[in-house]
Amino acid sequence: MSELARRFTSRRSDMAPGASRMGIASIECWPAAGGGLLVGLADPMLAGDAPLRAPIKTVFLRLDGNGEIRCILPYVTVDAEPSACIRALIAEELAVSEGSVTVDDAASSYGIVDLHPSVEHNLQVLAAATRALLIAAAADNWQIPALACEVQGGKVRSSGRAASYREIAVDAALAAVPRTLQLRCGRPVDIA
């Protein structure tokens, strides 16, 4: 078994089958084709038919092997204004420019006129989880505490060291999502 496969299997073995629970949502991560990272958040509360619920069932963040950051909303079509808001939320959490984040959506009969607060919160949590995974990977590689690392400009940095998100994306897919996520512009979120 390769080192990559061994680390992936051992990380998954101490959790419920493939998921970390966060209240009503679950966060999962996988190595992406081409050396990237795919992080997904599923929220069953958003899948209901209640009139105030947005039609998003699952959202994904993908850090491609070429360094691109993509938010994938598979069940909605996003208009320009909400798309800009989504890019801003993700860029803030990952400490990158808004221009480095792309929002992909699926063709659908749904459209978002405005972001529902629960969708906005889930996007922040998803980006914070991605940031935590990237920091954990860099800290593990450098054998230092994760608290000694910070993100800035698409890189994890600590004491003169720096690793781009692209360089550590595959390692980040092998890290476990922390029990508590700190949103950059909000309160901590506990993962049950």
Backbone as CSV, one residue per row, in Angstrom:
resi,resn,N_x,N_y,N_z,CA_x,CA_y,CA_z,C_x,C_y,C_z
1,MET,0.852,-1.176,0.000,0.000,0.000,0.000,0.897,1.238,0.000
2,SER,0.576,2.210,-0.862,1.375,3.425,-0.938,1.197,4.269,0.316
3,GLU,2.136,5.177,0.552,2.051,6.075,1.704,0.762,6.895,1.645
4,LEU,0.420,7.368,0.450,-0.798,8.158,0.266,-2.023,7.330,0.647
5,ALA,-2.104,6.093,0.158,-3.246,5.233,0.467,-3.295,4.893,1.953
6,ARG,-2.133,4.629,2.564,-2.090,4.295,3.985,-2.607,5.450,4.826
7,ARG,-2.142,6.679,4.533,-2.581,7.847,5.294,-4.072,8.089,5.097
8,PHE,-4.574,7.911,3.867,-5.980,8.125,3.589,-6.824,7.110,4.349
9,THR,-6.428,5.839,4.331,-7.173,4.791,5.021,-7.149,4.994,6.527
10,SER,-5.996,5.356,7.090,-5.921,5.525,8.543,-6.717,6.742,8.987
11,ARG,-6.760,7.788,8.186,-7.546,8.966,8.550,-9.021,8.622,8.567
12,ARG,-9.475,7.860,7.609,-10.887,7.527,7.504,-11.320,6.508,8.554
13,SER,-10.419,5.673,9.021,-10.811,4.582,9.905,-11.283,5.061,11.276
14,ASP,-10.848,6.240,11.706,-11.249,6.692,13.035,-12.489,7.582,13.007
15,MET,-13.132,7.698,11.845,-14.342,8.502,11.738,-15.476,7.617,11.248
16,ALA,-16.684,8.126,11.381,-17.824,7.452,10.773,-17.537,7.387,9.278
17,PRO,-18.135,6.481,8.553,-17.773,6.290,7.151,-17.709,7.585,6.354
18,GLY,-16.520,8.157,6.271,-16.239,9.278,5.395,-16.768,10.635,5.770
19,ALA,-17.217,10.870,6.984,-17.808,12.177,7.269,-17.452,12.678,8.655
20,SER,-17.361,13.996,8.780,-17.269,14.666,10.075,-18.596,15.378,10.269
21,ARG,-19.258,15.178,11.387,-20.565,15.801,11.600,-20.404,17.195,12.172
22,MET,-21.169,18.135,11.676,-21.164,19.496,12.176,-22.612,19.913,12.344
23,GLY,-23.177,19.648,13.492,-24.582,19.956,13.673,-25.403,19.199,12.646
24,ILE,-26.046,19.927,11.743,-26.875,19.294,10.730,-26.110,19.034,9.441
25,ALA,-24.896,19.489,9.344,-24.135,19.361,8.100,-22.993,18.380,8.271
26,SER,-22.507,17.848,7.158,-21.321,17.002,7.196,-20.297,17.557,6.220
27,ILE,-19.033,17.427,6.580,-17.931,17.879,5.740,-17.101,16.661,5.379
28,GLU,-16.807,16.520,4.095,-15.982,15.424,3.616,-14.923,15.999,2.684
29,CYS,-13.791,15.308,2.586,-12.753,15.760,1.662,-12.132,14.573,0.951
30,TRP,-11.656,14.847,-0.256,-11.067,13.814,-1.094,-9.917,14.406,-1.890
31,PRO,-8.915,13.587,-2.230,-7.919,14.049,-3.205,-8.639,14.185,-4.550
32,ALA,-8.369,15.257,-5.276,-9.002,15.474,-6.576,-8.039,15.070,-7.686
33,ALA,-8.591,14.708,-8.807,-7.776,14.340,-9.961,-6.850,15.502,-10.314
34,GLY,-5.657,15.192,-10.707,-4.709,16.224,-11.103,-3.975,16.858,-9.936
35,GLY,-4.037,16.244,-8.744,-3.278,16.746,-7.614,-3.962,17.840,-6.833
36,GLY,-5.258,17.833,-6.771,-5.988,18.871,-6.059,-6.697,18.357,-4.820
37,LEU,-7.604,19.173,-4.315,-8.367,18.891,-3.104,-9.830,19.217,-3.377
38,LEU,-10.731,18.315,-2.983,-12.157,18.553,-3.098,-12.753,18.435,-1.704
39,VAL,-13.443,19.491,-1.254,-14.076,19.510,0.064,-15.559,19.771,-0.161
40,GLY,-16.400,18.929,0.440,-17.840,19.069,0.253,-18.569,19.225,1.570
41,LEU,-19.658,19.973,1.537,-20.511,20.168,2.703,-21.935,19.854,2.274
42,ALA,-22.566,18.898,2.955,-23.959,18.550,2.683,-24.803,18.961,3.881
43,ASP,-25.883,19.652,3.625,-26.774,20.099,4.689,-28.185,19.648,4.373
44,PRO,-28.668,18.600,5.059,-30.010,18.105,4.763,-31.107,19.132,5.014
45,MET,-30.876,20.103,5.877,-31.888,21.126,6.138,-32.122,21.996,4.905
46,LEU,-31.125,22.119,4.040,-31.286,22.943,2.840,-31.976,22.194,1.713
47,ALA,-32.200,20.914,1.885,-32.804,20.128,0.821,-34.325,20.112,0.903
48,GLY,-34.887,20.670,1.967,-36.338,20.631,2.155,-37.085,21.555,1.218
49,ASP,-38.404,21.453,1.264,-39.250,22.255,0.394,-39.842,23.474,1.084
50,ALA,-39.403,23.781,2.305,-39.926,24.952,3.013,-39.660,26.206,2.189
51,PRO,-40.582,27.158,2.172,-40.458,28.316,1.291,-39.219,29.180,1.539
52,LEU,-38.687,29.200,2.761,-37.539,30.055,3.042,-36.199,29.358,2.838
53,ARG,-36.217,28.084,2.513,-34.962,27.351,2.355,-34.454,27.487,0.927
54,ALA,-33.167,27.693,0.794,-32.544,27.772,-0.526,-32.457,26.367,-1.110
55,PRO,-32.418,26.234,-2.436,-32.417,24.915,-3.040,-31.046,24.250,-3.120
56,ILE,-30.084,24.689,-2.343,-28.764,24.062,-2.365,-28.772,22.850,-1.448
57,LYS,-28.361,21.706,-1.957,-28.268,20.496,-1.147,-26.827,20.237,-0.737
58,THR,-25.891,20.468,-1.627,-24.481,20.226,-1.356,-23.663,21.289,-2.076
59,VAL,-22.618,21.772,-1.416,-21.684,22.687,-2.062,-20.288,22.096,-1.938
60,PHE,-19.453,22.408,-2.889,-18.087,21.900,-2.913,-17.115,23.037,-3.139
61,LEU,-15.932,22.908,-2.571,-14.795,23.755,-2.926,-13.749,22.829,-3.528
62,ARG,-13.208,23.228,-4.649,-12.171,22.436,-5.301,-10.944,23.312,-5.495
63,LEU,-9.819,22.852,-4.985,-8.548,23.486,-5.251,-7.870,22.620,-6.290
64,ASP,-7.820,23.109,-7.517,-7.249,22.338,-8.613,-5.738,22.277,-8.499
65,GLY,-5.158,21.285,-9.147,-3.712,21.116,-9.162,-2.980,22.306,-9.759
66,ASN,-3.682,23.117,-10.552,-3.061,24.309,-11.139,-3.242,25.553,-10.275
67,GLY,-3.836,25.387,-9.073,-3.967,26.502,-8.148,-5.300,27.225,-8.175
68,GLU,-6.195,26.855,-9.086,-7.504,27.513,-9.149,-8.387,27.081,-7.984
69,ILE,-9.205,28.008,-7.492,-10.168,27.726,-6.430,-11.556,27.852,-7.030
70,ARG,-12.339,26.775,-6.950,-13.665,26.759,-7.549,-14.703,26.382,-6.502
71,CYS,-15.779,27.156,-6.437,-16.938,26.804,-5.629,-17.937,26.179,-6.593
72,ILE,-18.376,24.975,-6.266,-19.290,24.254,-7.151,-20.632,24.124,-6.445
73,LEU,-21.650,24.699,-7.051,-23.014,24.656,-6.530,-23.827,23.804,-7.505
74,PRO,-23.967,22.521,-7.249,-24.533,21.645,-8.256,-26.026,21.757,-8.501
75,TYR,-26.786,22.432,-7.642,-28.234,22.424,-7.806,-28.850,23.776,-8.100
76,VAL,-28.044,24.786,-8.360,-28.612,26.115,-8.576,-27.905,26.835,-9.702
77,THR,-28.586,27.795,-10.259,-27.960,28.711,-11.191,-27.751,30.008,-10.435
78,VAL,-26.551,30.527,-10.451,-26.208,31.694,-9.650,-26.133,32.925,-10.542
79,ASP,-26.859,33.958,-10.168,-26.794,35.222,-10.887,-25.525,35.970,-10.509
80,ALA,-25.233,37.054,-11.205,-23.963,37.765,-11.026,-23.759,38.309,-9.614
81,GLU,-24.757,38.941,-9.029,-24.574,39.553,-7.717,-24.327,38.523,-6.605
82,PRO,-25.151,37.469,-6.486,-24.835,36.447,-5.486,-23.498,35.756,-5.751
83,SER,-23.147,35.584,-7.015,-21.872,34.963,-7.354,-20.715,35.797,-6.806
84,ALA,-20.801,37.110,-6.904,-19.767,37.996,-6.358,-19.700,37.872,-4.842
85,CYS,-20.863,37.738,-4.203,-20.909,37.570,-2.747,-20.266,36.253,-2.333
86,ILE,-20.556,35.189,-3.080,-19.961,33.879,-2.798,-18.444,33.949,-2.934
87,ARG,-17.963,34.572,-3.998,-16.505,34.722,-4.194,-15.883,35.485,-3.033
88,ALA,-16.559,36.539,-2.573,-16.035,37.346,-1.460,-15.971,36.535,-0.171
89,LEU,-17.008,35.742,0.127,-17.021,34.919,1.345,-15.867,33.917,1.341
90,ILE,-15.695,33.238,0.224,-14.647,32.215,0.120,-13.268,32.860,0.142
91,ALA,-13.109,33.956,-0.580,-11.819,34.650,-0.614,-11.409,35.125,0.773
92,GLU,-12.366,35.612,1.554,-12.068,36.080,2.915,-11.555,34.939,3.781
93,GLU,-12.221,33.791,3.746,-11.819,32.655,4.575,-10.473,32.065,4.152
94,LEU,-10.197,32.058,2.847,-8.957,31.454,2.354,-7.827,32.470,2.168
95,ALA,-8.092,33.734,2.474,-7.088,34.803,2.376,-6.478,34.884,0.982
96,VAL,-7.368,34.945,-0.022,-6.955,35.126,-1.410,-7.775,36.262,-2.004
97,SER,-7.402,36.704,-3.193,-8.181,37.751,-3.852,-9.475,37.151,-4.403
98,GLU,-10.511,37.965,-4.485,-11.794,37.499,-5.013,-11.659,36.999,-6.440
99,GLY,-10.735,37.578,-7.183,-10.525,37.175,-8.568,-9.965,35.774,-8.723
100,SER,-9.423,35.208,-7.644,-8.868,33.860,-7.738,-9.904,32.779,-7.429
101,VAL,-11.145,33.191,-7.147,-12.219,32.237,-6.842,-13.232,32.278,-7.984
102,THR,-13.581,31.099,-8.492,-14.587,30.958,-9.541,-15.787,30.246,-8.963
103,VAL,-16.985,30.648,-9.370,-18.212,29.981,-8.938,-18.795,29.262,-10.149
104,ASP,-18.926,27.939,-10.039,-19.539,27.121,-11.081,-20.905,26.699,-10.584
105,ASP,-21.883,26.733,-11.480,-23.205,26.272,-11.098,-23.750,25.341,-12.165
106,ALA,-24.762,24.595,-11.787,-25.394,23.673,-12.718,-26.578,24.366,-13.375
107,ALA,-26.856,23.979,-14.598,-28.050,24.489,-15.262,-29.258,23.937,-14.512
108,SER,-30.155,24.814,-14.154,-31.288,24.408,-13.334,-32.410,25.412,-13.510
109,SER,-33.576,25.035,-13.072,-34.700,25.969,-13.140,-34.687,26.915,-11.949
110,TYR,-33.764,26.684,-10.981,-33.680,27.542,-9.814,-32.704,28.686,-10.064
111,GLY,-32.953,29.804,-9.451,-32.012,30.906,-9.464,-31.972,31.516,-8.081
112,ILE,-30.828,32.008,-7.660,-30.737,32.665,-6.363,-30.847,34.159,-6.592
113,VAL,-31.841,34.772,-6.003,-31.980,36.218,-6.081,-31.110,36.857,-5.008
114,ASP,-31.049,36.224,-3.855,-30.237,36.699,-2.748,-29.762,35.466,-1.987
115,LEU,-28.635,35.569,-1.312,-28.134,34.439,-0.543,-28.910,34.301,0.760
116,HIS,-29.469,33.154,0.994,-30.143,32.849,2.252,-29.069,32.782,3.334
117,PRO,-29.335,33.281,4.545,-28.313,33.266,5.596,-27.703,31.890,5.862
118,SER,-28.479,30.809,5.765,-27.910,29.482,6.019,-26.951,29.077,4.908
119,VAL,-27.213,29.499,3.671,-26.295,29.211,2.563,-25.000,29.979,2.779
120,GLU,-25.112,31.255,3.135,-23.933,32.080,3.402,-23.087,31.456,4.512
121,HIS,-23.735,31.028,5.591,-23.015,30.412,6.709,-22.320,29.124,6.262
122,ASN,-23.023,28.278,5.505,-22.419,27.029,5.047,-21.230,27.265,4.133
123,LEU,-21.302,28.282,3.297,-20.153,28.607,2.439,-18.953,29.043,3.281
124,GLN,-19.213,29.838,4.331,-18.131,30.245,5.228,-17.529,29.040,5.935
125,VAL,-18.382,28.137,6.418,-17.900,26.942,7.116,-17.097,26.060,6.165
126,LEU,-17.578,25.898,4.949,-16.867,25.089,3.962,-15.483,25.670,3.668
127,ALA,-15.411,26.982,3.490,-14.115,27.622,3.229,-13.214,27.547,4.463
128,ALA,-13.790,27.714,5.666,-12.984,27.605,6.889,-12.451,26.187,7.065
129,ALA,-13.257,25.183,6.723,-12.792,23.790,6.797,-11.660,23.553,5.814
130,THR,-11.777,24.118,4.617,-10.722,23.984,3.615,-9.439,24.633,4.112
131,ARG,-9.569,25.825,4.703,-8.401,26.514,5.259,-7.760,25.683,6.360
132,ALA,-8.575,25.115,7.246,-8.055,24.290,8.344,-7.327,23.055,7.816
133,LEU,-7.856,22.448,6.769,-7.205,21.277,6.170,-5.854,21.650,5.568
134,LEU,-5.794,22.799,4.895,-4.531,23.259,4.299,-3.492,23.557,5.382
135,ILE,-3.925,24.218,6.449,-3.014,24.519,7.563,-2.536,23.233,8.217
136,ALA,-3.448,22.289,8.431,-3.066,21.012,9.054,-2.029,20.279,8.205
137,ALA,-2.201,20.306,6.892,-1.252,19.629,6.002,0.129,20.275,6.067
138,ALA,0.175,21.601,6.025,1.461,22.295,6.093,2.123,22.065,7.447
139,ALA,1.359,22.170,8.508,1.910,21.964,9.854,2.460,20.550,10.001
140,ASP,1.742,19.575,9.460,2.206,18.185,9.513,3.503,18.022,8.721
141,ASN,3.551,18.610,7.539,4.767,18.529,6.712,5.963,19.183,7.394
142,TRP,5.725,20.294,8.084,6.803,21.036,8.729,7.042,20.578,10.168
143,GLN,6.193,19.684,10.664,6.269,19.163,12.035,6.241,20.282,13.075
144,ILE,5.236,21.144,12.920,5.014,22.248,13.853,3.527,22.267,14.215
145,PRO,3.136,22.959,15.287,1.712,23.058,15.617,0.952,23.877,14.570
146,ALA,-0.276,23.486,14.299,-1.104,24.210,13.339,-1.305,25.667,13.755
147,LEU,-1.323,25.937,15.067,-1.501,27.314,15.547,-0.356,28.233,15.148
148,ALA,0.788,27.661,14.750,1.930,28.461,14.328,1.816,28.890,12.865
149,CYS,0.766,28.434,12.170,0.596,28.727,10.746,-0.512,29.744,10.512
150,GLU,-0.384,30.456,9.411,-1.432,31.374,8.966,-1.545,31.282,7.457
151,VAL,-2.660,31.765,6.915,-2.834,31.781,5.468,-2.812,33.213,4.971
152,GLN,-2.205,33.373,3.802,-2.125,34.700,3.195,-1.735,34.539,1.741
153,GLY,-2.490,35.171,0.870,-2.143,35.188,-0.540,-2.048,33.819,-1.199
154,GLY,-2.915,32.889,-0.805,-2.911,31.569,-1.419,-1.809,30.654,-0.928
155,LYS,-1.237,30.993,0.233,-0.172,30.177,0.807,-0.387,30.004,2.303
156,VAL,0.113,28.889,2.833,0.197,28.703,4.275,1.605,29.124,4.657
157,ARG,1.730,29.944,5.702,3.027,30.493,6.099,3.290,30.258,7.581
158,SER,4.587,30.090,7.895,5.020,29.995,9.286,6.521,30.174,9.364
159,SER,6.961,31.106,10.163,8.385,31.313,10.458,9.275,31.259,9.219
160,GLY,8.956,32.038,8.225,9.772,32.111,7.021,9.500,31.016,5.999
161,ARG,8.709,30.037,6.337,8.343,28.977,5.393,7.028,29.351,4.715
162,ALA,6.838,28.840,3.517,5.574,29.060,2.810,5.323,27.891,1.865
163,ALA,4.079,27.490,1.780,3.663,26.453,0.835,2.372,26.925,0.174
164,SER,2.344,26.907,-1.154,1.122,27.309,-1.853,0.048,26.259,-1.638
165,TYR,-1.207,26.684,-1.758,-2.315,25.754,-1.622,-2.150,24.598,-2.606
166,ARG,-1.699,24.894,-3.812,-1.500,23.877,-4.838,-0.498,22.834,-4.380
167,GLU,0.568,23.255,-3.695,1.623,22.332,-3.256,1.154,21.369,-2.166
168,ILE,0.197,21.776,-1.366,-0.213,20.927,-0.232,-1.643,20.417,-0.348
169,ALA,-2.276,20.626,-1.495,-3.679,20.228,-1.658,-3.893,18.733,-1.436
170,VAL,-3.042,17.888,-1.991,-3.224,16.439,-1.835,-3.031,16.038,-0.378
171,ASP,-2.016,16.593,0.282,-1.818,16.301,1.709,-3.002,16.776,2.536
172,ALA,-3.598,17.911,2.143,-4.754,18.437,2.872,-5.946,17.489,2.780
173,ALA,-6.065,16.770,1.686,-7.162,15.818,1.525,-7.038,14.653,2.495
174,LEU,-5.859,14.464,3.055,-5.611,13.367,3.986,-5.764,13.785,5.442
175,ALA,-5.911,15.069,5.683,-6.034,15.577,7.053,-7.477,15.433,7.535
176,ALA,-7.640,15.334,8.832,-8.980,15.275,9.421,-9.479,16.695,9.682
177,VAL,-10.765,16.916,9.451,-11.356,18.224,9.733,-11.331,18.423,11.245
178,PRO,-10.798,19.561,11.719,-10.743,19.803,13.176,-12.134,19.820,13.806
179,ARG,-12.182,19.567,15.111,-13.455,19.559,15.848,-14.073,20.954,15.948
180,THR,-13.236,21.990,15.926,-13.725,23.368,15.975,-13.085,24.158,14.842
181,LEU,-13.920,24.868,14.100,-13.444,25.732,13.023,-13.644,27.180,13.442
182,GLN,-12.648,28.004,13.228,-12.762,29.430,13.528,-13.026,30.175,12.231
183,LEU,-14.205,30.787,12.124,-14.494,31.614,10.960,-13.700,32.905,11.083
184,ARG,-13.147,33.396,9.978,-12.335,34.613,10.026,-13.154,35.822,10.454
185,CYS,-14.403,35.859,10.052,-15.234,37.024,10.396,-16.442,36.575,11.217
186,GLY,-16.189,35.717,12.192,-17.312,35.251,13.006,-16.859,34.391,14.154
187,ARG,-17.798,33.673,14.680,-17.577,32.858,15.857,-17.034,31.474,15.476
188,PRO,-16.502,30.736,16.457,-16.084,29.363,16.197,-17.301,28.473,15.928
189,VAL,-17.098,27.453,15.113,-18.142,26.486,14.800,-17.669,25.135,15.280
190,ASP,-18.452,24.501,16.155,-18.090,23.183,16.672,-18.615,22.102,15.744
191,ILE,-17.798,21.107,15.531,-18.192,19.943,14.743,-18.428,18.813,15.702
192,ALA,-19.628,18.275,15.701,-19.993,17.205,16.639,-19.327,15.898,16.261
